[in-house]
């Protein structure tokens, strides 16, 4: 799937369903480096959650959250030059992160 840059300012709160939101979400991730940082952060999040499950050390939960959001926010502020939609639509943005992650693995979104 080709990802086009958003041409107008859209308020993420205007979407009534995730199905409506996801194309907007993808448009906010048109920069390849941003998508790669999201992918790396999501992968590290999964690794830290597995380590949390195996060891029970709560520090891995903090590492999971920090790696997931940290990598994504660097991608947005430094490369995409936009504000993450998670500031205005946190649940849909969280869902979008994981749907995009799945779609990257499936080859529907380029990395």
Rosetta blueprint (number, residue, H / E / L):
1 X L
2 X L
3 X L
4 X L
5 X L
6 X L
7 X L
8 X L
9 X L
10 X L
11 X L
12 X H
13 X H
14 X H
15 X L
16 X L
17 X L
18 X H
19 X H
20 X H
21 X H
22 X H
23 X H
24 X H
25 X H
26 X H
27 X H
28 X L
29 X L
30 X L
31 X L
32 X H
33 X H
34 X H
35 X H
36 X H
37 X H
38 X H
39 X H
40 X H
41 X H
42 X H
43 X H
44 X H
45 X H
46 X H
47 X H
48 X H
49 X H
50 X H
51 X H
52 X H
53 X H
54 X H
55 X H
56 X L
57 X L
58 X L
59 X H
60 X H
61 X H
62 X H
63 X H
64 X H
65 X H
66 X H
67 X H
68 X H
69 X H
70 X H
71 X H
72 X H
73 X H
74 X H
75 X H
76 X H
77 X H
78 X H
79 X H
80 X H
81 X L
82 X L
83 X L
84 X L
85 X H
86 X H
87 X H
88 X L
89 X L
90 X H
91 X H
92 X H
93 X H
94 X H
95 X H
96 X H
97 X H
98 X H
99 X H
100 X H
101 X H
102 X H
103 X H
104 X H
105 X H
106 X L
107 X L
108 X L
109 X L
110 X L
111 X L
